[in-house]
Amino acid sequence: MFRVILALALAGFPVLVSAENRALVIGNANYRSLTPASGAEDANRAVETLRSAGFRVDQGRDLTADQMRAALSRILQEDGGTDRLVVLLSGHFARSAQGAWFLGVEASDLDLGTVGGRGVDLDTVMEIAAQHPGGALVILGGDDRRIPVGAGLGSGIGMLDVPQGVTVIRGTTKRVAEVLRSGLLRPGAIPAEVLAAQPEVSAEGYLSMLTPFLPGGGGQPDVPVDPAIAAEMSAWQSARNLNTIIAYEAFLRDWPRGRNAGAAQDALARLRADPQLRAQEAEAALGLSRDSRRNIQGALSLLGYDTRGVDGIFGAGTRDAIRRWQQANGIVGTGYITADQMTRLSGQADRLAAERAAAAEARRRELERADRAFWTETGTGRDEAGLRAYLDRYPDGVFADVAETRLASIEDQRQRSAAARERTAWQTALGAGTVIALQGYLREFPKGAFSNEAKQRIEAMQEEAAPSPENRAAREAEAALGLNPQIRQEMEERLLAAGFDPGRRDGVFDAATRRAIRQYQEIQGRPVTGYLDPTTIAMLMLTYLGRKEGP
């Protein structure tokens, strides 16, 4: 007893019934949001071929993902322990680095996060087929036209993880239907021999050169396949699976006059005519390291093209930044970078970094000159009024640490000399640590020894409770970057290398770190917030520690 399941991507689905030779045909052609898929008539002819070969065919047209999953579930529920299984899918496919999906007719807005709900995972189809080892045939009828896909996806089938004992045949629906008509289902026919005469389809997985898919044929002896044909078929299969310029060029070097040479030349011409694919392969050939990718992201960020992170991972944000930089420089915007473009980008970033470094150094000298002049003007820290005036203008200045130390000493002395009642009131207010408690101290001692400090503490606490809109926005923007402890520690190291002490380099942004960031932002002419943003990160990465060159 044999069972054949043909999943051709058609639509409308009758209830399955048990049969000696059986086929399931699913063919998706009329997609609601995507370009219509070709091959509907060829799929219908494949159904006729199956029926002529004695198969009972259940046929579906234009199914949604849920309808296809229900069909596969019905197959499992009604499996009577038969030996043979054939699966043929015709329509649109999408692929990622790890998997592939046959798309339902409702598929739209596809990316790696949504595709699982809008198509059938081919790994599931393979797993069902693997329950019939040595007797499972999956036929995939694709469409040459590319469909729009989002992040993490490509158009087409790509690489497949074919289980042991499962044979997979792939090509356009027209070609795979011709394979069926050419005798693949004839009792006693050897699949390898039939496929050898069909150079525009590829086969992978289990492909016997001796055993027929359907036994019979009047007891005719098995005929071994020519080893040279088998070797070329295997090489052609690998090239088709990879579907890259490099793969087809390698095939043609080994088989320049092979039976698949014409198809390889056609495939190569199609890929070479696609600038996006050429750019993608050119970048892949560079073998960029993680550091090289981070350098590219840093350079783009420095030049004003936000990559949404400097993490060495080229996601949608980086691709968009590369594309915008290319267009701004009169280059076709592919989103993939070449070696020459890397040199050009690096040169632009280096020049801008050098200009900013020179401007920062000039600004640092001017700020320090003004800082030192005001320190002298306020009495070089000889009295409390001068110290407070200096800190009010230069809270992160050259003499800020000295001023704070001297004020602490003054206040300590004041505390020791203050009256016992006032000191008790002050300690109580400090212990409460609230604005209300500090205001209570001021009402009782409006000109007390600690009145100035009380006012400053109240002002600081009110600012912390209700920060300015600018500081609140900067804090939220830094939080949105999702900086991990390693990146934070690296930023601290780079601040130190730039001459700004961030305190402990432990990845924790404390008051010392915030002060160092503010100091750095000030000399760079950036908004002084004490919080990191992509441009500040890129400037720190490229200006002071340099970059590793090469892929």
C-alpha positions in Angstrom: 0.0 0.0 0.0 1.4 3.4 -1.0 0.7 6.9 0.1 1.7 10.0 -1.8 1.1 13.5 -0.4 1.6 16.3 -3.0 1.7 19.7 -1.5 1.7 22.0 -4.5 0.6 25.4 -3.2 -3.0 25.5 -4.7 -6.0 26.4 -2.5 -9.5 25.1 -1.2 -9.3 21.8 0.6 -11.6 18.7 0.7 -11.5 16.2 3.5 -8.9 13.5 3.1 -9.9 9.9 2.7 -7.8 6.8 2.8 -6.6 5.5 -0.5 -4.1 3.0 -1.9 -2.1 5.6 -3.9 -2.9 9.1 -2.6 -1.9 12.7 -3.2 -2.4 16.0 -1.4 -2.1 19.1 -3.7 -1.8 22.6 -2.2 -1.1 25.4 -4.7 -0.9 29.1 -3.7 -1.1 31.5 -6.7 -3.3 34.4 -5.8 -1.6 36.2 -2.9 -3.5 39.1 -1.4 -0.5 41.4 -0.8 2.4 39.8 -2.8 2.9 39.4 -6.5 0.8 36.5 -7.8 2.8 33.2 -8.1 3.1 31.5 -11.5 2.5 27.8 -12.0 -1.2 27.3 -11.2 -1.9 25.5 -14.5 1.3 23.4 -14.2 0.2 22.4 -10.8 -3.2 21.3 -12.2 -1.4 19.2 -14.8 0.6 17.6 -12.1 -2.7 16.6 -10.4 -3.8 15.1 -13.7 -0.5 13.2 -13.9 -1.0 11.8 -10.4 -4.5 10.7 -11.1 -3.4 9.0 -14.3 -0.8 7.1 -12.3 -3.6 5.8 -10.0 -3.3 8.3 -7.2 -6.4 9.6 -5.4 -5.8 13.4 -5.2 -7.1 15.8 -2.6 -6.5 19.3 -4.1 -6.4 22.7 -2.4 -6.1 26.2 -3.9 -4.9 29.5 -2.3 -4.7 28.4 1.3 -3.9 30.5 4.3 -1.1 29.4 6.7 -3.7 28.0 9.2 -5.5 26.0 6.5 -2.2 24.5 5.4 -1.3 23.6 9.0 -4.7 22.0 9.4 -4.1 19.9 6.2 -0.8 18.7 7.5 -2.4 17.8 10.8 -5.1 15.8 9.0 -2.3 13.9 7.2 -0.8 12.9 10.5 -4.2 11.9 12.0 -5.1 9.7 9.0 -1.8 8.1 8.4 -2.4 4.3 8.3 1.2 3.3 8.5 1.8 3.4 4.7 5.2 3.4 3.0 5.3 6.2 0.6 5.0 10.0 1.0 5.3 12.8 -1.6 5.2 16.5 -0.8 5.2 19.2 -3.5 4.8 22.9 -2.7 4.3 25.5 -5.4 4.1 29.2 -4.7 6.2 31.8 -2.8 8.8 30.9 -0.2 10.8 32.9 2.3 14.0 31.9 4.0 16.3 32.9 6.9 19.8 31.7 7.8 18.3 28.9 9.8 15.0 27.9 8.1 12.5 28.3 5.3 8.7 28.8 5.0 6.0 28.1 2.4 3.8 31.2 2.5 0.1 31.3 2.9 -1.9 33.6 0.6 -2.4 36.2 3.5 1.3 36.7 3.9 2.4 40.4 4.1 4.8 42.6 6.1 7.2 39.7 6.4 10.3 39.7 8.6 11.9 37.1 10.8 9.5 37.9 13.7 6.3 37.4 11.7 7.0 34.8 9.1 6.3 31.8 11.4 2.6 32.9 11.6 2.2 33.5 7.9 3.6 30.3 6.4 4.3 26.6 7.0 7.8 25.8 8.3 9.5 23.5 5.8 11.2 21.7 8.8 7.7 20.6 9.8 7.1 19.2 6.3 10.4 17.4 6.4 9.7 15.9 9.8 6.4 14.5 8.5 8.1 13.1 5.4 10.9 11.6 7.6 8.3 9.2 9.1 8.5 7.3 5.8 12.3 6.8 5.4 13.3 5.7 1.9 9.8 6.3 0.6 9.3 10.1 1.1 9.4 12.6 -1.8 9.0 16.3 -1.2 8.7 18.4 -4.4 9.0 22.2 -4.1 7.7 24.3 -7.0 9.0 27.9 -6.5 8.6 31.1 -8.4 11.6 32.9 -9.9 10.1 36.3 -9.0 11.5 37.8 -5.8 9.1 39.0 -3.1 9.6 41.9 -0.7 10.8 40.7 2.7 12.0 42.5 5.8 14.8 42.1 8.4 16.3 38.6 8.8 14.6 37.1 5.6 15.4 36.5 2.0 13.1 35.5 -0.9 13.2 31.9 -2.0 13.9 28.5 -0.4 17.6 28.6 0.5 19.3 25.8 2.4 17.3 22.9 3.7 18.0 20.4 6.5 16.9 17.2 4.7 16.3 14.2 7.0 17.7 10.8 6.3 15.6 8.8 3.8 13.8 11.9 2.3 14.3 13.0 -1.3 13.7 16.7 -2.1 13.2 18.0 -5.7 13.1 21.7 -6.3 12.6 24.0 -9.3 9.9 26.1 -10.9 6.4 24.6 -10.8 6.6 24.1 -14.6 9.8 22.0 -14.3 8.8 19.9 -11.4 5.5 19.1 -13.1 7.5 18.0 -16.1 9.5 15.7 -13.8 6.3 14.0 -12.8 5.1 13.7 -16.4 8.5 12.4 -17.5 8.1 9.2 -15.6 9.2 9.7 -12.0 6.0 7.9 -10.9 6.3 5.1 -13.4 6.7 1.8 -11.5 10.3 0.6 -11.7 11.6 4.1 -12.7 14.9 5.1 -11.0 14.7 8.7 -9.6 18.3 9.4 -10.3 17.9 8.5 -14.0 14.7 10.5 -14.4 16.3 13.6 -12.8 19.5 13.3 -14.8 17.4 14.2 -17.9 15.9 17.2 -16.2 18.9 19.6 -15.7 16.7 22.6 -14.6 15.6 20.9 -11.4 17.8 19.9 -8.5 17.6 17.1 -6.1 19.1 16.6 -2.6 18.8 14.2 0.3 18.2 10.5 -0.4 18.7 9.8 -4.1 19.1 6.1 -4.9 20.8 5.2 -8.2 19.5 1.6 -8.0 16.1 1.5 -6.2 12.9 2.8 -7.9 10.6 5.1 -6.0 7.6 2.9 -6.9 8.5 -0.8 -7.4 7.3 -2.7 -10.3 7.9 -2.4 -14.0 7.7 -6.0 -15.0 10.7 -7.2 -13.2 13.1 -5.2 -15.3 16.7 -5.1 -14.0 18.0 -2.0 -12.2 20.5 0.0 -14.3 23.3 1.8 -12.5 23.6 5.6 -13.2 26.7 6.8 -14.9 29.1 8.1 -12.1 30.0 11.2 -14.1 26.3 12.1 -14.3 25.8 11.5 -10.6 28.9 13.7 -9.8 27.6 16.6 -11.9 24.1 16.2 -10.4 25.6 16.5 -6.9 27.6 19.6 -7.8 24.6 21.2 -9.5 22.5 20.5 -6.5 25.0 22.2 -4.2 25.2 25.2 -6.5 21.4 25.5 -6.7 21.1 25.2 -2.9 23.6 28.0 -2.3 22.3 30.1 -5.2 25.2 32.6 -5.2 27.5 34.0 -7.8 30.5 32.2 -6.2 28.7 28.9 -6.2 27.7 29.0 -9.9 31.1 30.2 -10.9 32.7 27.2 -9.1 30.3 24.8 -10.8 31.1 26.2 -14.2 34.8 25.9 -13.6 34.4 22.2 -12.9 31.7 21.5 -15.5 32.1 24.1 -18.3 30.3 21.8 -20.8 28.1 19.8 -18.4 24.4 19.2 -19.0 23.6 21.9 -16.4 26.1 24.5 -17.7 23.4 26.4 -19.6 21.2 26.6 -16.5 24.2 27.7 -14.5 25.0 30.5 -17.0 21.4 31.7 -16.9 21.3 31.7 -13.1 24.7 33.5 -13.0 23.4 36.2 -15.4 20.3 36.7 -13.3 22.4 37.2 -10.1 24.9 39.5 -11.8 22.1 41.6 -13.1 20.8 42.2 -9.6 22.9 45.0 -8.0 21.6 44.2 -4.5 22.8 40.6 -4.7 26.1 41.7 -6.1 26.6 44.1 -3.3 25.6 41.6 -0.7 28.1 39.0 -2.0 30.8 41.6 -2.3 30.4 42.6 1.4 30.3 38.9 2.4 33.6 38.3 0.6 35.3 40.9 2.8 34.9 38.6 5.8 34.4 41.6 8.1 35.3 41.0 11.7 33.2 42.2 14.7 35.6 45.0 15.3 35.6 46.1 11.6 31.8 46.2 11.7 31.9 48.3 14.9 34.4 50.7 13.2 32.0 51.1 10.3 29.1 51.8 12.7 31.1 54.2 14.7 32.2 56.1 11.6 28.7 56.3 10.3 27.4 57.5 13.7 30.2 60.1 13.8 29.1 61.4 10.4 25.5 61.7 11.5 24.0 58.4 10.2 22.4 56.7 13.2 23.1 52.9 13.1 20.9 52.3 16.2 23.9 50.8 18.1 27.7 50.3 17.8 27.6 46.6 18.5 29.2 45.0 15.4 25.8 43.6 14.3 24.5 44.9 10.9 20.8 45.1 11.5 18.1 47.2 9.8 19.4 50.4 11.4 23.0 49.9 10.1 21.8 48.9 6.6 19.7 52.0 6.4 22.6 54.2 7.7 24.9 52.7 5.0 22.3 53.2 2.3 21.8 56.9 3.3 25.6 57.5 3.4 26.0 55.9 0.0 23.2 58.0 -1.5 24.7 61.2 0.0 28.0 60.3 -1.6 26.6 59.6 -5.1 26.8 55.8 -4.7 24.0 53.4 -5.5 22.2 52.8 -2.1 22.4 49.1 -1.6 22.9 49.1 2.2 26.0 46.8 1.7 29.5 48.2 1.8 32.6 47.6 -0.4 36.3 47.8 0.4 36.6 51.0 -1.5 33.6 52.5 0.3 35.1 51.4 3.7 38.3 53.4 2.8 36.2 56.4 1.8 34.0 56.2 4.9 37.0 55.8 7.1 38.7 58.8 5.5 35.7 61.0 6.1 35.4 59.9 9.7 39.1 60.4 10.3 39.0 63.9 8.9 35.9 64.8 11.0 37.4 63.2 14.1 40.6 65.2 13.6 38.7 68.4 13.1 36.6 67.8 16.2 39.7 66.8 18.2 41.4 70.1 17.2 38.2 72.1 18.0 37.9 70.2 21.3 41.4 70.9 22.3 41.0 74.6 21.5 37.8 74.7 23.5 39.4 72.8 26.4 42.2 75.4 26.6 39.7 78.3 26.4 37.5 76.7 29.1 40.5 76.0 31.3 41.7 79.6 30.9 38.3 81.0 31.8 38.1 78.5 34.7 41.5 79.5 36.1 40.7 83.2 35.7 37.4 82.9 37.6 39.2 80.9 40.4 41.6 83.8 40.7 38.8 86.3 40.6 36.9 84.6 43.4 39.9 84.6 45.6 41.5 81.2 44.8 39.3 79.5 47.3 40.3 81.5 50.4 36.7 82.0 51.7 33.4 80.3 51.6 31.6 82.8 49.3 34.4 82.5 46.7 34.3 78.7 46.9 30.5 78.6 46.4 30.6 81.1 43.6 33.3 79.1 41.8 31.3 75.8 42.2 28.1 77.5 41.1 29.7 78.4 37.8 32.1 75.5 37.4 30.7 72.5 39.2 33.0 70.2 37.2 35.9 72.7 36.9 39.6 72.3 37.3 39.4 73.3 41.0 36.1 71.7 41.7 37.6 68.9 43.9 39.7 71.4 45.8 36.7 73.7 46.3 34.5 70.8 47.5 37.1 69.6 49.9 37.6 73.1 51.4 33.8 73.7 51.7 33.5 70.3 53.5 36.2 71.4 55.9 34.5 74.8 56.4 31.2 73.1 57.1 32.8 70.6 59.4 34.4 73.4 61.4 31.0 75.3 61.4 29.3 72.2 62.7 31.8 71.9 65.5 31.3 75.5 66.5 27.6 75.7 66.1 25.3 75.8 69.1 24.1 72.5 70.4 20.5 73.1 69.6 21.1 74.2 66.0 23.5 71.3 65.4 20.8 68.9 66.7 18.2 70.5 64.4 20.6 70.3 61.5 21.4 66.6 62.2 17.7 65.9 62.5 17.0 67.5 59.1 19.9 65.7 57.5 18.7 62.4 59.0 15.2 62.9 57.6 16.7 63.7 54.2 13.5 65.4 52.9 12.8 68.9 51.5 10.2 69.5 54.2 12.7 68.7 57.0 15.3 71.0 55.5 12.8 73.8 55.0 11.8 73.3 58.7 15.4 73.9 59.7 15.5 77.1 57.6 12.4 78.4 59.2 13.9 78.0 62.7 17.4 79.1 61.7 17.0 81.4 58.6 20.6 82.7 59.1 22.0 79.6 60.7 25.4 78.1 60.2 24.0 75.5 57.8 21.4 77.7 56.0 23.4 77.9 52.7 24.0 74.2 52.6 20.3 73.6 53.4 19.2 75.8 50.5 21.6 74.0 48.1 20.4 70.6 49.2 16.8 71.6 48.7 17.6 72.9 45.2 19.4 69.7 44.3 16.6 67.5 45.6 14.0 69.5 43.8 16.0 69.2 40.5 16.4 65.5 41.0 12.7 65.1 41.7 11.8 67.2 38.7 14.7 67.3 36.2 14.8 69.7 33.3 13.1 68.4 30.1 16.5 68.4 28.4 18.1 66.2 31.1 15.1 63.9 31.3 15.2 63.4 27.5 18.9 62.7 27.6 18.6 60.2 30.4 15.7 58.3 28.6 17.7 58.4 25.3 20.7 56.8 27.0 18.5 54.1 28.7 17.0 53.3 25.2 20.5 52.4 23.9 20.5 49.4 26.2 24.2 49.6 26.9 25.5 46.4 28.5 28.1 46.5 31.4 31.0 45.7 28.9 30.2 48.7 26.7 29.7 51.0 29.7 33.2 49.9 31.1 34.7 50.5 27.7 33.2 54.1 27.7 34.8 54.6 31.1 38.2 53.5 29.8 37.9 55.8 26.8 36.9 58.8 29.0 40.0 58.1 31.1 42.2 57.9 28.0 40.7 61.2 26.9 41.8 62.8 30.1 38.6 62.7 32.2 38.5 60.7 35.4 35.3 58.6 35.5 36.1 57.1 38.9 36.0 53.3 39.1 36.0 51.6 35.7 33.4 49.0 36.6 30.6 49.7 34.1 28.5 51.5 36.7 27.9 55.2 35.8 28.1 57.0 39.2 28.5 60.7 40.0 32.2 60.6 38.9 31.3 59.0 35.6 28.5 61.6 34.9 31.0 64.4 35.7 33.5 63.0 33.3 30.9 62.7 30.6 29.8 66.3 31.1 33.4 67.5 31.0 34.0 65.6 27.7 30.7 66.9 26.2 31.6 70.4 27.1 35.0 70.4 25.3 33.4 68.7 22.4 30.7 71.3 22.0 28.0 68.8 22.6 24.9 69.4 24.8 26.2 69.0 28.4 23.9 66.4 30.0 26.1 63.8 31.6 24.4 61.1 29.5 25.7 59.2 26.5 24.2 59.4 23.0 25.2 57.6 19.8 27.3 60.6 18.6 29.2 60.9 21.9 29.9 57.1 21.9 31.2 57.3 18.3 33.4 60.3 19.1 34.9 58.5 22.2 35.5 55.3 20.1 37.2 57.0 17.2 39.0 60.0 18.6 41.1 58.7 21.4 41.9 54.9 21.2 42.0 54.6 17.5 40.6 51.7 15.4 41.8 48.3 14.4 42.3 48.2 10.7 41.3 45.6 8.2 38.6 42.9 8.1 
